[in-house]
Amino acid sequence: MRSTTIREKLYDYIRFADDKKVKAIYTMVEEEITAKGNPWDDPAFISELDRRLAEYESGKINTSTWEEVKAKARILKT
């Protein structure tokens, strides 16, 4: 089964599950949820985004349009 299908099934299940089951599921994954944290609260993450944005805006890095990326992918695929 694909991950997207599993996510949809879990989402639907959790939406209608009774409170006891929802709490049990949360207990199983609570540690992982809190360990991941929010990247927007990480100063190093924000700093890296700011650095990359500055490089992009200054023209220091080469970028490709979406059409160019797709064309390169087609070439590599053959």
N, CA, C and O atoms as a GROMACS GRO file, in nm:
protein
  312
    1MET      N    1   0.085  -0.117   0.000
    1MET     CA    2   0.000   0.000   0.000
    1MET      C    3   0.089   0.124   0.000
    1MET      O    4   0.190   0.128   0.071
    2ARG      N    5   0.053   0.222  -0.078
    2ARG     CA    6   0.133   0.345  -0.087
    2ARG      C    7   0.118   0.430   0.038
    2ARG      O    8   0.016   0.426   0.107
    3SER      N    9   0.221   0.507   0.066
    3SER     CA   10   0.219   0.593   0.185
    3SER      C   11   0.104   0.691   0.182
    3SER      O   12   0.043   0.719   0.286
    4THR      N   13   0.074   0.745   0.065
    4THR     CA   14  -0.036   0.842   0.057
    4THR      C   15  -0.170   0.776   0.094
    4THR      O   16  -0.253   0.838   0.160
    5THR      N   17  -0.189   0.654   0.052
    5THR     CA   18  -0.311   0.582   0.086
    5THR      C   19  -0.318   0.555   0.236
    5THR      O   20  -0.423   0.571   0.298
    6ILE      N   21  -0.206   0.515   0.293
    6ILE     CA   22  -0.200   0.490   0.437
    6ILE      C   23  -0.231   0.618   0.514
    6ILE      O   24  -0.307   0.615   0.611
    7ARG      N   25  -0.172   0.729   0.472
    7ARG     CA   26  -0.198   0.857   0.540
    7ARG      C   27  -0.346   0.892   0.536
    7ARG      O   28  -0.404   0.933   0.636
    8GLU      N   29  -0.407   0.875   0.419
    8GLU     CA   30  -0.549   0.905   0.406
    8GLU      C   31  -0.633   0.817   0.498
    8GLU      O   32  -0.725   0.864   0.564
    9LYS      N   33  -0.600   0.688   0.502
    9LYS     CA   34  -0.675   0.596   0.588
    9LYS      C   35  -0.657   0.632   0.736
    9LYS      O   36  -0.753   0.630   0.813
   10LEU      N   37  -0.534   0.664   0.775
   10LEU     CA   38  -0.510   0.703   0.914
   10LEU      C   39  -0.582   0.833   0.948
   10LEU      O   40  -0.642   0.846   1.055
   11TYR      N   41  -0.576   0.928   0.857
   11TYR     CA   42  -0.643   1.056   0.881
   11TYR      C   43  -0.793   1.033   0.902
   11TYR      O   44  -0.851   1.085   0.997
   12ASP      N   45  -0.854   0.957   0.813
   12ASP     CA   46  -0.997   0.928   0.825
   12ASP      C   47  -1.027   0.854   0.955
   12ASP      O   48  -1.126   0.883   1.023
   13TYR      N   49  -0.942   0.758   0.990
   13TYR     CA   50  -0.964   0.681   1.113
   13TYR      C   51  -0.958   0.772   1.236
   13TYR      O   52  -1.046   0.768   1.321
   14ILE      N   53  -0.854   0.854   1.243
   14ILE     CA   54  -0.834   0.940   1.359
   14ILE      C   55  -0.947   1.043   1.371
   14ILE      O   56  -0.989   1.077   1.482
   15ARG      N   57  -0.995   1.093   1.259
   15ARG     CA   58  -1.103   1.192   1.263
   15ARG      C   59  -1.226   1.140   1.334
   15ARG      O   60  -1.297   1.216   1.400
   16PHE      N   61  -1.254   1.010   1.322
   16PHE     CA   62  -1.377   0.956   1.377
   16PHE      C   63  -1.356   0.859   1.495
   16PHE      O   64  -1.453   0.807   1.550
   17ALA      N   65  -1.232   0.836   1.532
   17ALA     CA   66  -1.204   0.743   1.643
   17ALA      C   67  -1.247   0.804   1.776
   17ALA      O   68  -1.253   0.926   1.791
   18ASP      N   69  -1.277   0.717   1.871
   18ASP     CA   70  -1.315   0.768   2.003
   18ASP      C   71  -1.191   0.823   2.074
   18ASP      O   72  -1.078   0.792   2.036
   19ASP      N   73  -1.214   0.904   2.174
   19ASP     CA   74  -1.105   0.974   2.244
   19ASP      C   75  -0.999   0.879   2.298
   19ASP      O   76  -0.880   0.908   2.292
   20LYS      N   77  -1.042   0.766   2.350
   20LYS     CA   78  -0.947   0.671   2.408
   20LYS      C   79  -0.847   0.621   2.303
   20LYS      O   80  -0.728   0.610   2.331
   21LYS      N   81  -0.895   0.592   2.184
   21LYS     CA   82  -0.807   0.544   2.077
   21LYS      C   83  -0.715   0.655   2.026
   21LYS      O   84  -0.598   0.632   1.999
   22VAL      N   85  -0.769   0.775   2.015
   22VAL     CA   86  -0.686   0.889   1.971
   22VAL      C   87  -0.572   0.912   2.070
   22VAL      O   88  -0.458   0.934   2.030
   23LYS      N   89  -0.603   0.908   2.199
   23LYS     CA   90  -0.500   0.927   2.302
   23LYS      C   91  -0.396   0.815   2.297
   23LYS      O   92  -0.277   0.840   2.317
   24ALA      N   93  -0.440   0.693   2.272
   24ALA     CA   94  -0.347   0.580   2.263
   24ALA      C   95  -0.253   0.597   2.144
   24ALA      O   96  -0.133   0.572   2.156
   25ILE      N   97  -0.307   0.637   2.032
   25ILE     CA   98  -0.223   0.658   1.913
   25ILE      C   99  -0.123   0.770   1.938
   25ILE      O  100  -0.006   0.758   1.905
   26TYR      N  101  -0.171   0.878   1.998
   26TYR     CA  102  -0.083   0.992   2.027
   26TYR      C  103   0.030   0.950   2.122
   26TYR      O  104   0.144   0.990   2.104
   27THR      N  105  -0.003   0.871   2.223
   27THR     CA  106   0.098   0.824   2.318
   27THR      C  107   0.208   0.748   2.245
   27THR      O  108   0.326   0.758   2.282
   28MET      N  109   0.171   0.671   2.144
   28MET     CA  110   0.269   0.592   2.069
   28MET      C  111   0.368   0.680   1.991
   28MET      O  112   0.484   0.642   1.973
   29VAL      N  113   0.323   0.796   1.945
   29VAL     CA  114   0.409   0.879   1.859
   29VAL      C  115   0.447   1.013   1.923
   29VAL      O  116   0.517   1.094   1.861
   30GLU      N  117   0.402   1.037   2.045
   30GLU     CA  118   0.425   1.166   2.111
   30GLU      C  119   0.572   1.204   2.116
   30GLU      O  120   0.607   1.318   2.085
   31GLU      N  121   0.657   1.112   2.155
   31GLU     CA  122   0.800   1.142   2.168
   31GLU      C  123   0.859   1.185   2.034
   31GLU      O  124   0.938   1.279   2.028
   32GLU      N  125   0.821   1.116   1.929
   32GLU     CA  126   0.872   1.152   1.796
   32GLU      C  127   0.821   1.289   1.751
   32GLU      O  128   0.894   1.366   1.689
   33ILE      N  129   0.696   1.317   1.782
   33ILE     CA  130   0.638   1.446   1.744
   33ILE      C  131   0.713   1.560   1.812
   33ILE      O  132   0.749   1.658   1.748
   34THR      N  133   0.736   1.547   1.940
   34THR     CA  134   0.803   1.655   2.014
   34THR      C  135   0.951   1.662   1.982
   34THR      O  136   1.010   1.770   1.990
   35ALA      N  137   1.013   1.549   1.946
   35ALA     CA  138   1.156   1.548   1.916
   35ALA      C  139   1.186   1.620   1.785
   35ALA      O  140   1.291   1.684   1.772
   36LYS      N  141   1.096   1.611   1.690
   36LYS     CA  142   1.120   1.675   1.560
   36LYS      C  143   1.121   1.826   1.572
   36LYS      O  144   1.202   1.892   1.507
   37GLY      N  145   1.035   1.880   1.651
   37GLY     CA  146   1.032   2.024   1.669
   37GLY      C  147   0.986   2.096   1.544
   37GLY      O  148   0.949   2.034   1.444
   38ASN      N  149   0.988   2.225   1.553
   38ASN     CA  150   0.946   2.311   1.443
   38ASN      C  151   1.069   2.375   1.381
   38ASN      O  152   1.140   2.448   1.450
   39PRO      N  153   1.097   2.350   1.254
   39PRO     CA  154   1.219   2.408   1.194
   39PRO      C  155   1.217   2.560   1.195
   39PRO      O  156   1.323   2.623   1.192
   40TRP      N  157   1.100   2.621   1.200
   40TRP     CA  158   1.093   2.767   1.201
   40TRP      C  159   1.139   2.825   1.334
   40TRP      O  160   1.159   2.946   1.344
   41ASP      N  161   1.155   2.742   1.435
   41ASP     CA  162   1.207   2.786   1.564
   41ASP      C  163   1.358   2.765   1.574
   41ASP      O  164   1.418   2.800   1.676
   42ASP      N  165   1.420   2.709   1.470
   42ASP     CA  166   1.562   2.677   1.471
   42ASP      C  167   1.641   2.791   1.404
   42ASP      O  168   1.630   2.810   1.283
   43PRO      N  169   1.720   2.866   1.482
   43PRO     CA  170   1.795   2.978   1.425
   43PRO      C  171   1.891   2.935   1.313
   43PRO      O  172   1.911   3.010   1.218
   44ALA      N  173   1.949   2.817   1.322
   44ALA     CA  174   2.040   2.770   1.217
   44ALA      C  175   1.965   2.747   1.087
   44ALA      O  176   2.016   2.778   0.979
   45PHE      N  177   1.844   2.693   1.096
   45PHE     CA  178   1.761   2.670   0.978
   45PHE      C  179   1.726   2.803   0.911
   45PHE      O  180   1.739   2.817   0.790
   46ILE      N  181   1.682   2.899   0.991
   46ILE     CA  182   1.647   3.031   0.938
   46ILE      C  183   1.768   3.100   0.876
   46ILE      O  184   1.757   3.162   0.771
   47SER      N  185   1.882   3.088   0.941
   47SER     CA  186   2.005   3.147   0.889
   47SER      C  187   2.042   3.088   0.753
   47SER      O  188   2.083   3.160   0.662
   48GLU      N  189   2.029   2.956   0.740
   48GLU     CA  190   2.059   2.890   0.613
   48GLU      C  191   1.963   2.935   0.504
   48GLU      O  192   2.005   2.958   0.390
   49LEU      N  193   1.836   2.947   0.537
   49LEU     CA  194   1.739   2.998   0.438
   49LEU      C  195   1.773   3.140   0.395
   49LEU      O  196   1.767   3.173   0.277
   50ASP      N  197   1.808   3.224   0.492
   50ASP     CA  198   1.845   3.362   0.462
   50ASP      C  199   1.968   3.367   0.371
   50ASP      O  200   1.973   3.447   0.277
   51ARG      N  201   2.067   3.282   0.399
   51ARG     CA  202   2.188   3.277   0.317
   51ARG      C  203   2.156   3.237   0.174
   51ARG      O  204   2.203   3.300   0.078
   52ARG      N  205   2.075   3.134   0.159
   52ARG     CA  206   2.038   3.087   0.025
   52ARG      C  207   1.956   3.191  -0.050
   52ARG      O  208   1.975   3.211  -0.170
   53LEU      N  209   1.866   3.257   0.020
   53LEU     CA  210   1.785   3.362  -0.044
   53LEU      C  211   1.874   3.477  -0.091
   53LEU      O  212   1.856   3.529  -0.201
   54ALA      N  213   1.970   3.517  -0.008
   54ALA     CA  214   2.060   3.626  -0.045
   54ALA      C  215   2.142   3.588  -0.169
   54ALA      O  216   2.162   3.672  -0.258
   55GLU      N  217   2.190   3.464  -0.175
   55GLU     CA  218   2.264   3.418  -0.293
   55GLU      C  219   2.176   3.421  -0.418
   55GLU      O  220   2.220   3.462  -0.525
   56TYR      N  221   2.053   3.377  -0.402
   56TYR     CA  222   1.960   3.376  -0.515
   56TYR      C  223   1.932   3.519  -0.563
   56TYR      O  224   1.939   3.548  -0.682
   57GLU      N  225   1.901   3.608  -0.469
   57GLU     CA  226   1.866   3.745  -0.504
   57GLU      C  227   1.983   3.823  -0.562
   57GLU      O  228   1.964   3.913  -0.644
   58SER      N  229   2.105   3.789  -0.521
   58SER     CA  230   2.224   3.860  -0.573
   58SER      C  231   2.269   3.805  -0.707
   58SER      O  232   2.353   3.865  -0.774
   59GLY      N  233   2.213   3.690  -0.747
   59GLY     CA  234   2.253   3.630  -0.874
   59GLY      C  235   2.381   3.549  -0.865
   59GLY      O  236   2.437   3.512  -0.968
   60LYS      N  237   2.428   3.520  -0.744
   60LYS     CA  238   2.552   3.444  -0.726
   60LYS      C  239   2.536   3.297  -0.764
   60LYS      O  240   2.635   3.230  -0.794
   61ILE      N  241   2.414   3.248  -0.764
   61ILE     CA  242   2.392   3.108  -0.799
   61ILE      C  243   2.312   3.099  -0.928
   61ILE      O  244   2.231   3.185  -0.959
   62ASN      N  245   2.338   2.993  -1.001
   62ASN     CA  246   2.263   2.968  -1.123
   62ASN      C  247   2.136   2.892  -1.088
   62ASN      O  248   2.140   2.795  -1.012
   63THR      N  249   2.026   2.935  -1.143
   63THR     CA  250   1.901   2.866  -1.122
   63THR      C  251   1.841   2.826  -1.256
   63THR      O  252   1.883   2.874  -1.361
   64SER      N  253   1.744   2.738  -1.251
   64SER     CA  254   1.676   2.693  -1.372
   64SER      C  255   1.527   2.714  -1.355
   64SER      O  256   1.474   2.706  -1.244
   65THR      N  257   1.460   2.741  -1.465
   65THR     CA  258   1.314   2.749  -1.462
   65THR      C  259   1.260   2.608  -1.451
   65THR      O  260   1.334   2.511  -1.472
   66TRP      N  261   1.133   2.595  -1.418
   66TRP     CA  262   1.070   2.464  -1.408
   66TRP      C  263   1.074   2.393  -1.544
   66TRP      O  264   1.094   2.272  -1.550
   67GLU      N  265   1.056   2.469  -1.650
   67GLU     CA  266   1.062   2.410  -1.784
   67GLU      C  267   1.202   2.355  -1.814
   67GLU      O  268   1.214   2.248  -1.874
   68GLU      N  269   1.306   2.426  -1.774
   68GLU     CA  270   1.443   2.379  -1.794
   68GLU      C  271   1.470   2.251  -1.715
   68GLU      O  272   1.536   2.159  -1.764
   69VAL      N  273   1.420   2.246  -1.592
   69VAL     CA  274   1.439   2.128  -1.508
   69VAL      C  275   1.372   2.007  -1.572
   69VAL      O  276   1.431   1.899  -1.579
   70LYS      N  277   1.248   2.025  -1.620
   70LYS     CA  278   1.177   1.914  -1.684
   70LYS      C  279   1.250   1.868  -1.811
   70LYS      O  280   1.259   1.748  -1.837
   71ALA      N  281   1.302   1.962  -1.887
   71ALA     CA  282   1.373   1.926  -2.010
   71ALA      C  283   1.499   1.848  -1.977
   71ALA      O  284   1.531   1.750  -2.045
   72LYS      N  285   1.572   1.889  -1.874
   72LYS     CA  286   1.693   1.814  -1.833
   72LYS      C  287   1.658   1.676  -1.784
   72LYS      O  288   1.730   1.580  -1.811
   73ALA      N  289   1.547   1.663  -1.712
   73ALA     CA  290   1.504   1.534  -1.663
   73ALA      C  291   1.470   1.440  -1.778
   73ALA      O  292   1.499   1.320  -1.772
   74ARG      N  293   1.408   1.494  -1.880
   74ARG     CA  294   1.372   1.412  -1.996
   74ARG      C  295   1.498   1.361  -2.066
   74ARG      O  296   1.502   1.247  -2.111
   75ILE      N  297   1.600   1.445  -2.074
   75ILE     CA  298   1.726   1.406  -2.137
   75ILE      C  299   1.793   1.295  -2.058
   75ILE      O  300   1.842   1.197  -2.115
   76LEU      N  301   1.794   1.310  -1.924
   76LEU     CA  302   1.857   1.209  -1.839
   76LEU      C  303   1.780   1.079  -1.839
   76LEU      O  304   1.838   0.972  -1.820
   77LYS      N  305   1.651   1.086  -1.860
   77LYS     CA  306   1.566   0.967  -1.859
   77LYS      C  307   1.594   0.876  -1.980
   77LYS      O  308   1.578   0.755  -1.971
   78THR      N  309   1.634   0.935  -2.091
   78THR     CA  310   1.657   0.855  -2.212
   78THR      C  311   1.792   0.792  -2.216
   78THR      O  312   1.825   0.722  -2.312
   0.00000   0.00000   0.00000
